[in-house]
Amino acid sequence: MYLPAAPTNSSVQVSGLPYVMTAYGFNYITVSGISVMGANNNTFDVKNCNYFQIKNCTISYAGIYGINASINQYFSLTNSVVKNMNNDGVKVITSLGANISNDSVYNVGMRAGMGQNQTGAYEGIIVNGTRAVISKNVVTNTGYIGIEFEGDTITVQNNYVTAFNATKDAGGGIYTNASQSYSNTN
């Protein structure tokens, strides 16, 4: 480690956990009003849950995903801040009724080579599923796409997206692609 000055006035923070919170198969969970920092992989890893809510939280500094939620019904992220992720801020796939609203997502995928080497990397918000709502979010400073959505009956409205494609190119502020298909197995 290089420090430009004497180490007496410096601090080093290191993550020792792959996940800060995992929820597999739990229903009716609400996480509210906390600040979570530092995961080697995903800060929140939520799978096969119904009515899982994250609200009024600050989620920062994950190696891969701030939130990775898959095969869920009615997942909700509201009034929260997701920042400083190496790969993706919020990834919700194979989901029914997801709601991503009134959130700030920024500084995601800004360091080339630190994210995953795959499609869907360096993105602010990714939602794939049925009957989802992505609204009133502020997404800024993303390495690739600000908001990506795929699926059936998805509403994307009143979002503010700026400063995308900072690390990769050929993306967009708000992007959709019909080439992939996921199914909800709940």
Beta strands, then each sheet from edge to edge (+ up, - down):
strand 1: 19-24
strand 2: 27-32
strand 3: 35-39
strand 4: 42-47
strand 5: 50-55
strand 6: 58-62
strand 7: 65-70
strand 8: 76-78
strand 9: 81-85
strand 10: 88-96
strand 11: 99-101
strand 12: 104-108
strand 13: 125-130
strand 14: 133-135
strand 15: 138-142
strand 16: 147-152
strand 17: 155-157
strand 18: 160-162
strand 19: 174-176
sheet 1: 1+ 4+ 7+ 10+ 13+ 16+ 19+
sheet 2: 2+ 5+ 8+ 11+ 14+ 17+
sheet 3: 3+ 6+ 9+ 12+ 15+ 18+
end
